[in-house]
Amino acid sequence: MSDVVDADELLRRIRRGRDLAAEEERAWLERAQSLTATDPDRAREATERALTYQVVAGVLAEIVSPGSHTAEASAAGAAGVRHVT
């Protein structure tokens, strides 16, 4: 990573990372739901991975537009990733 990039390229990379994190979160949530009945341990692990991607996406979103995601973050706690038991 020794390339020098301008602010626009950096912003594009951050947005791409945010979008990828959101896609991965959805994929892990789907996996958790499909494993709930058959393998609760793996479902729990998938839920934890989804939560990790949710946090990463939230941090990157905050970098792109600071302050605009504080209300979403408190609402996501209620409607975001849920633990599978």
Stockholm file with secondary structure:
# STOCKHOLM 1.0

chainA/1-85         MSDVVDADELLRRIRRGRDLAAEEERAWLERAQSLTATDPDRAREATERALTYQVVAGVLAEIVSPGSHTAEASAAGAAGVRHVT
#=GR chainA/1-85 SS CCCCCCHHHHHHHHHHHHHHHHHHHHHHHHHHHHHTTTCHHHHHHHHHHHHHHHHHHHHHHHHHSTTTTHHHHHHHHHHSCCCCC
#=GC SS_cons        CCCCCCHHHHHHHHHHHHHHHHHHHHHHHHHHHHHTTTCHHHHHHHHHHHHHHHHHHHHHHHHHSTTTTHHHHHHHHHHSCCCCC
//
